[in-house]
Amino acid sequence: MPRIHVISPQQATGFLKKEYEKALKRAGRIWHIVSIMSQNPRAMQASMSFYGSIMHGNSPLSRAQREMLATVVSAVNHCVY
């Protein structure tokens, strides 16, 4: 089974450390979906920015509707939400 090496918050330095600190401030913990991108912190930053736009930006959908859609997609994909 393939394995992706994840850099832990304790091992992080520089830009990655700053991104982890932002993630902790946002969510109070580092979720796996964030830490899996630790080898490419610029991708992590772009992904979190994209997520923020989708979930918190202007939209004809309410925040609750967006959360419900995310939950359904995760369930269909057999992901832990």
Backbone hydrogen bonds, N-H to C=O, Kabsch-Sander energy under -0.5 kcal/mol:
donor,donor_aa,acceptor,acceptor_aa,energy
5,H,3,R,-0.6
8,S,6,V,-0.6
11,Q,8,S,-0.7
12,A,8,S,-1.3
16,L,13,T,-0.9
17,K,13,T,-1.2
18,K,14,G,-1.8
19,E,15,F,-2.2
20,Y,16,L,-2.7
21,E,17,K,-2.3
22,K,18,K,-2.0
23,A,19,E,-2.3
24,L,20,Y,-2.6
25,K,21,E,-2.1
26,R,22,K,-2.4
27,A,23,A,-2.8
28,G,24,L,-2.3
29,R,23,A,-0.5
31,W,29,R,-0.7
34,V,31,W,-1.3
35,S,31,W,-2.2
36,I,32,H,-2.3
37,M,34,V,-1.7
38,S,35,S,-1.9
40,N,37,M,-2.0
43,A,40,N,-0.7
44,M,40,N,-1.9
45,Q,41,P,-2.5
46,A,42,R,-2.3
47,S,43,A,-2.8
48,M,44,M,-2.5
49,S,45,Q,-2.0
50,F,46,A,-2.4
51,Y,47,S,-2.7
52,G,48,M,-2.3
53,S,49,S,-2.1
54,I,50,F,-2.4
55,M,51,Y,-2.9
56,H,52,G,-2.5
57,G,52,G,-0.5
57,G,53,S,-1.5
66,R,62,S,-2.1
67,E,63,R,-2.3
68,M,64,A,-2.4
69,L,65,Q,-2.4
70,A,66,R,-2.2
71,T,67,E,-2.2
72,V,68,M,-2.5
73,V,69,L,-2.6
74,S,70,A,-2.2
75,A,71,T,-2.3
76,V,72,V,-2.7
77,N,73,V,-2.0
78,H,75,A,-1.5
79,C,74,S,-3.3
81,Y,79,C,-0.6
